């Protein structure tokens, strides 16, 4: 493979398109069905009356009920990992957990649920789609997958910092690609760390800024977002230099 060849050029190369092996629809069906289901759930949570159940207030009440349990933290981790895997926005879950638990408990619960959720999604994507990508040897899909895997860590950090798709969909697609598990896992944890830390430590301020916006709350939220942005920018720049 030509390592510096642009992805768009590979995707439109007639030679690669002509060389594509034929795979029946049934080979693609499990992966496509899962992606369609997750995209569908994302739309349901955002565009239907079900979105009323995904407010910070409702989720906080639900998690607060879990806190009364002896094993409240493991249960909260399992609940958030499952909810994130069902395309419920992780940001809302993190804020809700941080309002119920202490900031550091909320941070640890959030990081653990991200860890478990991304492992589940990656493994599911690997089981349903990786064999298909490998069978497409010589095609543009296979080459794009390999090219992304060459800078797997940076690729994952980028899509976590700038979420181009829901958390659960990224997990599934990454598992089906050539991106190594260790790059994927580390990239996810690093890419989501600043935002998760900011949200959990300043969850009350974020919530207050949404419910009753005032200059102080808005200023704190903006300051946190700016610091998180520059932290991620420096991390991305360092990783780019390291890969070069």
HELIX and SHEET records of a PDB file:
HELIX    1   1 UNK A    7  UNK A   11  1                                   5    
HELIX    2   2 UNK A   14  UNK A   18  1                                   5    
HELIX    3   3 UNK A   25  UNK A   47  1                                  23    
HELIX    4   4 UNK A   49  UNK A   54  5                                   6    
HELIX    5   5 UNK A   56  UNK A   67  1                                  12    
HELIX    6   6 UNK A   72  UNK A   85  1                                  14    
HELIX    7   7 UNK A   90  UNK A  100  1                                  11    
HELIX    8   8 UNK A  103  UNK A  125  1                                  23    
HELIX    9   9 UNK A  126  UNK A  130  3                                   5    
HELIX   10  10 UNK A  131  UNK A  135  1                                   5    
HELIX   11  11 UNK A  140  UNK A  150  1                                  11    
HELIX   12  12 UNK A  152  UNK A  161  1                                  10    
HELIX   13  13 UNK A  167  UNK A  176  1                                  10    
HELIX   14  14 UNK A  181  UNK A  201  1                                  21    
HELIX   15  15 UNK A  203  UNK A  211  1                                   9    
HELIX   16  16 UNK A  215  UNK A  243  1                                  29    
END                                                                             
